Amino acid sequence: MTGIELQQPITDVPLIFFDVETTGLEIQAGHRICEVAMLRWEHGQEVGRINTLINPERELDPQAAQINGLQPAELNNAPLFTDIAPQVVQLSQNAVRIAHNLPFDESFLNMELCRAGYPPFTGPALDTLELARRLGIRRGSLSLAALATTFGLPAPTHRAMDDVLTLRALFDHFVNEMISFGIITLGDVLRFARGLRPNDPEPEAPPPLAAALATGSTLRIMYTSNSNPHPLERRIRPIELVVEPNGISVRAFCYLRNDIRNFLLSRISAYLPDTQPE
């Protein structure tokens, strides 16, 4: 793990807090980033930031405009994501990425990076929404705004940098809580986000899944979901094992849904080799 060690205290690890505003919710429908903010934090202080509107080269959905308050004219005069992509990559090097509802923000960011000719982000990342769940917070909504109200933090506004500043304060609050439980290092926090306390053993994966996890390769599974009593084939790229109250799951990119999903191991009836070309 270049530049980042799992044994480092989480308070010493370089962190990238980020948030994006988008023209709509669905990447599959062609929606794109229209604002991005990133804040790099090292040893208790800010060392760099990006805060800019982005010309999304498409219309902003009325629902999105109502939420973030952005106007077409200000987006038309903003830079393209391609123009700022080198800064995004440079600022994020050798840092742990942090967002609230990470899969949403990072899927849009990775899509834009790929369009600009850069590889998607890899390496350690943390989701404050997932950490809130693991910390047992059950006070209604776990949205960033609701959590800010609960803990007396600066209110987010659905503008990217305001939300990033709230995110950073929320993560600081969570770090203090985790340290009180003996969750101190980056490795501890990454395991905790997967449902594991420091002394809990790693869950075991069936050999085909373990091999896919080790190599980053894809595989096909036969999976029975809540909505269908009959097993259906899914093509997935496994990411990690997570422990939930109802059992062990594999978090994976699902090619059917074009999204990151959790699949309970107890509901996987078969593992099949994937012969589909990338």
Secondary structure by P-SEA (a helix, b strand, c coil): cccccccccccccbbbbbccccccccccccccccbbbbbbbcccccccbbbbbbcccccccaaaaaaccccaaaaaaccccccaaaaaaaaaccbbbbbcaaaaaaaaaaaaaaaacccccccbbbbaaaaaaaaccccccccaaaaaaaaccccccccaaaaaaaaaaaaaaaaaaaaaaccccaaaaaaaaaccccccccccccaaaaaaaacccccccccccccccbbbbbbbbccbbbbcccccccccccccccbbbbbccccccbbbbbcccc
